[in-house]
Amino acid sequence: MAKKQYAVIGMGRFGTSVAHTLSNLGFDVLAIDADEERIQEVSDWVTHAVATDSTDEEALKSLGLRNFDVVVVAIGEDIQASILTTLILKELGVAEIIVKAQSELHGKVLSKIGADKVVFPERDMGMRVAHHLISPNIMEYIELSKDYSIVEVKAPAFTVGRNLKQLDIRARYKCNVLAIKSGTEMNISPYPEETIKASDVLVIVGKNEDLADVELAFAEG
């Protein structure tokens, strides 16, 4: 499976958070911002960093953005630039466009002009958005410390009908299943013989690099 490519436009706090998380998980990331200084700050840890005006159609076209799997528009206060950039990306034929909105009205406009998903910074932390991009099964991502986190992930098809002993998540990924959510019920410290159902949500804890392997496996499954 080819590695997904992501572009993030706007290197403010939100955009930097998304780009940083995707980079840490091993994905190719193109960072774009009109501010040369911001681009210099992120250039060491993203795959490519380009200082350019995202409202310039020719500039975006020259970057080959239509070949990227996902483009995240994380432009700050400039609503006009956010809308124009989204329109250009849509016209370029970008596969998936995710845009940060400043308000409900801004969000409605973005949806009408073709944004595939609209996120609100006060409701969506950049890190959580990045993890959801990698695996749509991820419902929640909670950072416990610099090295450890918890994920809540919808049971993928390959886990259904199998029990925790058969899945052996601890041995395969060095992570532990803390609980299994079934509707409104939560089974804390489930037995190894616990069988996974299609509607279940697994609550898994582990080191961030190990959880990244879980996310990728569950995304493919």
JOHU-V518973 format. One record per residue. N is the residue number from 1. RES is the residue in one small letter. SS is DSSP state (h for helix, s for strand, l for the rest). PSI is psi in whole degrees, -180 to 180 (999 if undefined). D_CENTER is the distance of its C-alpha to the mean C-alpha in Angstrom with 1 decimal. Layout:
n=<N N>
res=<RES RES>
ss=<SS SS>
psi=<PSI PSI>
d_center=<D_CENTER D_CENTER>
This chain:
n=<1 2 3 4 5 6 7 8 9 10 11 12 13 14 15 16 17 18 19 20 21 22 23 24 25 26 27 28 29 30 31 32 33 34 35 36 37 38 39 40 41 42 43 44 45 46 47 48 49 50 51 52 53 54 55 56 57 58 59 60 61 62 63 64 65 66 67 68 69 70 71 72 73 74 75 76 77 78 79 80 81 82 83 84 85 86 87 88 89 90 91 92 93 94 95 96 97 98 99 100 101 102 103 104 105 106 107 108 109 110 111 112 113 114 115 116 117 118 119 120 121 122 123 124 125 126 127 128 129 130 131 132 133 134 135 136 137 138 139 140 141 142 143 144 145 146 147 148 149 150 151 152 153 154 155 156 157 158 159 160 161 162 163 164 165 166 167 168 169 170 171 172 173 174 175 176 177 178 179 180 181 182 183 184 185 186 187 188 189 190 191 192 193 194 195 196 197 198 199 200 201 202 203 204 205 206 207 208 209 210 211 212 213 214 215 216 217 218 219 220 221>
res=<m a k k q y a v i g m g r f g t s v a h t l s n l g f d v l a i d a d e e r i q e v s d w v t h a v a t d s t d e e a l k s l g l r n f d v v v v a i g e d i q a s i l t t l i l k e l g v a e i i v k a q s e l h g k v l s k i g a d k v v f p e r d m g m r v a h h l i s p n i m e y i e l s k d y s i v e v k a p a f t v g r n l k q l d i r a r y k c n v l a i k s g t e m n i s p y p e e t i k a s d v l v i v g k n e d l a d v e l a f a e g>
ss=<l l l l s s s s s l l l h h h h h h h h h h h h l l l s s s s s s l l h h h h h h h l l l l l s s s s l l l l l h h h h h h l l h h h l l s s s s l l l l l h h h h h h h h h h h h h h l l l l s s s s s l l h h h h h h h h h l l l l s s s s l l l l l h h h h h h h h h l l l s s s s s s l l l l s s s s s s s l l h h h l l l s h h h h l h h h h h l l s s s s s s s l l s s s s l l l l l l s l l l l l s s s s s s s h h h h h h h h h h h h h l>
psi=<128 143 133 149 135 145 138 121 119 105 46 -164 -44 -51 -40 -39 -45 -49 -42 -44 -45 -41 -44 -28 3 14 155 128 128 120 133 134 149 -20 114 -37 -43 -40 -40 -37 -32 -9 -25 -24 1 167 -47 147 128 131 111 162 115 -8 3 106 -42 -37 -44 -39 -40 -21 -6 36 -23 -17 -5 147 -40 137 126 122 107 36 139 -111 -16 90 -39 -44 -38 -47 -46 -42 -43 -44 -45 -45 -39 -44 -30 -14 29 136 -46 126 121 127 136 132 149 -26 170 -41 -45 -42 -41 -42 -45 -42 -40 -32 3 7 132 -32 140 131 150 122 -37 -16 -21 106 143 -38 -43 -39 -44 -44 -35 -32 -40 -44 107 -16 -21 121 -31 144 118 119 117 -37 -172 -31 -22 147 170 137 145 120 134 137 116 166 -40 -13 -20 131 -4 157 172 -33 -42 -39 -36 52 -35 -47 -39 -40 -1 31 160 138 110 -37 163 123 128 98 -122 -5 144 124 103 138 62 151 154 -27 1 122 136 133 160 -30 0 154 126 133 112 137 146 -179 149 -41 -31 -38 -32 -39 -39 -47 -46 -41 -42 -29 -38 -20 999>
d_center=<18.0 17.0 14.1 11.4 11.8 9.6 11.6 11.2 14.3 15.7 15.7 16.5 15.2 12.0 11.3 12.5 10.3 7.0 9.2 10.7 8.1 7.1 10.9 11.8 10.2 12.4 10.8 12.8 11.9 14.4 14.8 17.2 19.3 22.9 23.8 25.1 25.1 21.4 20.8 23.2 21.4 18.1 19.9 20.6 17.1 15.2 16.6 18.2 18.8 20.9 22.9 23.5 23.9 21.1 23.8 25.9 25.4 27.2 25.1 21.8 23.7 24.9 21.5 20.9 17.7 18.6 18.0 14.3 11.9 9.6 10.9 9.6 12.8 12.9 16.7 18.6 21.9 23.0 22.4 24.6 22.6 19.3 21.2 22.9 19.9 18.2 21.6 22.0 18.7 19.7 23.1 21.9 20.3 16.6 15.1 12.1 12.2 10.0 12.3 12.9 16.3 19.2 21.0 21.4 23.7 21.4 18.7 21.4 22.4 19.0 18.8 22.3 21.8 19.1 15.6 13.6 11.7 12.9 11.4 14.0 13.6 16.2 14.3 10.6 10.0 7.7 6.8 6.2 4.0 1.9 3.6 4.0 3.2 5.2 7.4 8.5 11.1 9.3 11.0 11.1 10.3 13.4 14.4 18.1 19.0 18.2 18.3 17.7 15.2 15.3 12.9 14.1 13.5 15.5 18.2 17.6 20.8 22.1 22.4 24.4 28.1 27.7 28.3 26.6 29.4 28.8 25.0 25.9 22.4 24.1 26.0 23.3 20.3 22.3 20.4 22.2 21.9 22.9 23.2 23.0 22.4 24.6 24.6 26.0 27.3 25.8 27.4 27.3 28.0 28.5 31.2 30.5 32.2 29.7 28.7 25.3 25.3 23.1 22.3 21.5 18.6 18.6 18.2 17.7 18.4 18.4 17.9 14.4 15.3 16.7 13.8 11.7 14.5 14.4 10.8 11.8 15.2 14.2 11.9 15.0 17.4>
